[in-house]
Amino acid sequence: MKALVLTSVDGAIEFKETNDPLPTPGEVLIRLAAAALNRRDFWITRGGYPNIEAPCVLGSDGAGIVEKAGEGVDSSLVGKEVLINPSLQWGSDQLVQGPDFRILGMPDNGTLAEYISVPVQQITEKPSHLTPHEAAALPLAGLTAYRALFSQGKLKPEESILITGIGGGVATIALKMAQAAGARVFVSSSCEHKISQAITLGASSGANYTNEKWSDAFLSKNGHVDMILDGAAGAHFGDLLPLVRPGGRVVSYGGTAGPSVTFPVRYHFWNQLQLIGSTMGSPSDFAEMISFVKTHELKPVIHSISALAEGASLISSMETSGQFGKLVMEIS
């Protein structure tokens, strides 16, 4: 089969012929129709993850058709349209992932390929309102957003939320989820065009965090928010805390702007803010996310659809964060 393979730990990737996978007991073989990229794929090629292993097929998001059932798997699944939960071996504790937790697409072979074998418990029937491309764009971003918003952040109807870095896959589906839950949504970005696109999707307003005293302007216009959802961290994390009402919360799910943060601690203790971490999600989070998406007929935002052969250049393009929504690849 053809696949996009990480060929060295230095980050080299190649679109090449590789061995077809075979389903072991308890697994299913999926012929992938579409796959989607995540920032994770980019950071792997930049050495941004510990214990990188190569060779390995990249990719955490995918949707397709079950082609073969391994030993012990119900053969009636063959022919079903499914999507894949990329959160592997979460563990028994809903509050936190266990020591064996990992994400599909390194070290396990991922979805940027014509075929993949995964444990049967990792598949879910494709929601009927989604195309294969939309289904492929949903799993990692949808799961991350859902856990951060609801399992961890406890977002409630009529609350207000600021979603930072609008344009990324998690942020864009989080915008739709928060709206569906009845929250009032604000966004931030360094790009005015992305802010405009978010407002078109229903955001109340947006702020450009590169503007001088942007947080003061945000407060003057919108007031404090109940919650902030942030995937950037970095040097400007401290600018967010004054925007949260006393007793509010900040949920962090990533650190694309840098792994370390500094912030004025008085906002934390005096305003009794909750600083909450969130990573991917448990099997129950995934099931609840799928149910939520079906109930509200939500669709991920797709920036573009390309051929799998273009995957290497698409991963490189993520360095500038120019996309609004998910980069999807058609496979078959």
N, C-alpha and C positions, 0 to 999 in steps of 0.2 A: 504494500500500500504506500501511498504518498503521505508524507507527514512533515511538519515543521519541527526540526530536531535541534535541541541544544547540544552541540557537538563537543564543547569543551567548557570547563569551569570558568574560563576567561570570558565567556559570553558569546562565543561564535554560534550562529544559528544557520541552518541550511535546510532548504526544501528538498527532500530526497526520498528515495525509495527505502523502505524499511520493512521489517517482518510484520506480517499480519498477526494480531493478537488472537489467542485462543481462550475461550472462557473456561476457567477452572471450576470445580464444584462450588456452587453458590453464586456464580457470576452469570452475567448475560453479555453477549456480544452485540454491540450497537453499531449500525451503519449510520454514521453521522451525516446529517443534512446541512447543519450549520454549526459554527462555533463563534465565540466572541472573545475579544482580548480584555485584559484587565491590567491595571498598573503593575500588578504583581509580575506579569510576564516581562514588562520593561525592566523592573528592578532586578529580576533574576539575571537578565543579560548584562546588567551593570554591577553584578556582584553584591547586590543589596540584601541578600538573604544568607543566613548562616548555612553551612554544610551543603552547599550546592553540589549536585551530582550530575554527571554527564557520562554517556549520552542519555538524553531523556526527551520525550515528546512534550512540548510545552502545552499550555492551555488548561483552564479550569472550567470554562463554560461550554456546554454543548447540548444539542438536541438532535434526535434522529429516530430510527426505527430499530426495534429489537429484531436481530437477524437469527440469533441462535441462543438457546438456553443451556447453561451448563448443568452438570449432574445435580439433582436435587432441586432444580428450579422448575416452576410451573411452566409447561410448554405452551400454555395458552397466551403467554406474554409475547410470543413470537408474532411479529407484524404490528405490535402496538407502537404508536408514536409517543415518545417519552422525552423528558429532559433529565439532567443529571444533577444531583446534589453534590457539590464539590467538597463538602465538609466531611472528611473521613475520620472515623473512630473518635468522635467527640468525647465519649465516655459517659459515665452514669450520672454525673452531676450537672444539673441544668445551669447552675450558677457559673461554672467555669469549665473549660476544656481540660481533658485529661492528658497525661504524659505521652500518649500515643497519637494525639491529634495531629493531623496534617491536612494539607490542601491539595486537591488533585492538580497534577501538572508539574511535578517535581517535589519529591523524588519519584512518585508514581507517574507513569506515562499518562499524558493528558489528552485533550480534545482537539488539538490542531492536527487532525489526521482523518483519514477516511473511515477508520474503525477504532473502537475502543472496547475493552472488557472492563466491567466494573461490578462490584458486589450488587446483587439484586436489590438490596435495601436502599441503594443510592439512587434508584430511578423512581420517577413519578410520571404518571400519564400526563401528556401535554394538555394544558387547559385549551378547550376548544376554541376560545376566542383569539388565541395567539397563532400567528404564523410560525413556521419553523425558525425563521430568523429572529422573531421576537422572543420565542421560547429560549433560544440559545443565549440571548442577551440578558435573561432574567436571573439565573441561579445565584451567582456569587454576589452581585450587587443587590439583588432583591433580598437575599438572606441577611447580608450585612446591614442593610438599611432597616429591615424589619426588626431585627434584634435590638439595634441601637435605638430606634424610635420607641418601641413598645415594651419589649422584654426588659431592657435596661433603663430607658428613658421615661417609661410610663406616660407617654404623651396622651393627653386627654382632649376630647372635643372642646373647642372654643379657646384652647390655649394658643399662645403665640410661640413661634419657633423661628430661629435664624439658622439657615443651612448655609454653611460657608463653602466656598470653592465650587459654586454651581457650574455644571458642565460635565463633571465626572459621572461615571455610571452610577455610583452609589448616591451621589447628591441628586441626580435627576430623578431616579425612581423614588428616593426619599421625599422629594417635593410632591410627587403624585400620591404617595402613601399618606403623607401628613394631611394633604388636602382632603383625601377620601375619609380620613378619620375626623374631619371637621375642625382642624386647626387652621390658624391664620399663619401663612408662611411668608417669611422674608428671606432674601438671599444676598450673598456677597460674592464678588468676583473682581479680578483685575481687568476684566474685559467688558466694556459697555454692551457689546453685542450679545454676550451671553446673558447679561442681566435682562436685556430686552426680550430674549428668547424665553427666559424663565417667567417673565411677566405675561408673555403670551400663553404660557402653560398654566397661569393662574396665580403666580406669586403676587403678593400685595404690592411689594416694591423691592428695590435692591440697592446695594451700596457698593461703590468701588473702593476697595480697601487700599488702593494706591493713592487715593486723594488725601491731602493734608487734613488732619483732624476729622477723618471720616466717621469715627465712632461718635464724636460729639454731634455731627450732623445727623447721624442715624438716630440718636436719642432724641434730638430736637424734633425730628419728623415723626418717629414711630413710637417713642417711649421704650421702656424695658420689655424684654421678652421673657417668657417663662422658661425657655430651654434653648440651648445652642447645640447643633450637631456639627461636629468638626472632624475633618479627616486630614488636616494639614499640620497642626501643631506648629513647630518652628518658632522663630524669633518673635513673631507677632501674636502668639497665643494670648499673651497678657492683655492685648487690646480688647479681647472678647469679654473678659470678666465684668467690666463695668456695665456691659449691656444687659446683664442678666438681673432680673428682679431679686430682691432679698428672698432667700429660701428656694431659689430656682436651681437649675442644674445645667451642667455642660457635659455632653457625652462625646467622647473621643473614640474614633474608630481607626485612626491611621496617623501617619506622620510624614506626608509627602514633602512638606517644607523643611523637615529636619527632625531628628529624633529627640532633641532636647528642647525644653521650654523654660522660660522664666516668666513670672507674673507677680503682680503686687499682691502679696499674701493677705493683706488686710481685707481685700474684697472677698477672699475665700472665707476667712474665719468670721469677720464682722457681719457680712451679709449671709453667713451660714449657707454657702453654696455647696451643692453636691457636684463633685468632679468624678465622673463615672467612665470607666473604660468598657469597651465592647469590641469583640472580635468574632467575625463570621457568625456562627450560630449552631445550635443543637438540632438534632432530628425533629424535636417538637417545634422549634422555631421555624424550621423549613416547612413542616406540614401546615403550620398556622399561616405562614407567608403565602403558600400556594392557595389556601382557602381564602385569604384576604384578597389576593389578586383576582381570583375567580369571582368572588362576591361583587367586587367593584369594577370588574372587567378592565383592570389596569394593564397598560402596555408600556414596556420600557421604551425610552427614547433611543432611537438608532441614528447615529451620525452618518454612517455609510455602510454599504455592503460591497465587499470585494471578494476576489478569488483567493483561495487558500495560498496559492503560489506567491501572492503579494504580502504574505504575513510578515516576513522579515522587515520589509520597508515600513509596514504599518507600525510594528513595534518600535522601530527607531523614531517614527513621527510622534510618538507619545511623549517624547522628551519636552516638546514645547507646549503640551497640554492644549492643543488647539481645537480638539473635538468638543462637541456638545452632545453628550450621549455616548452610546456604545459603538465600537468598531466591530462590525460583524463580518464573518467570512462565510461565503457559500461553498459547500463542499460537494454535495451531490444532489 
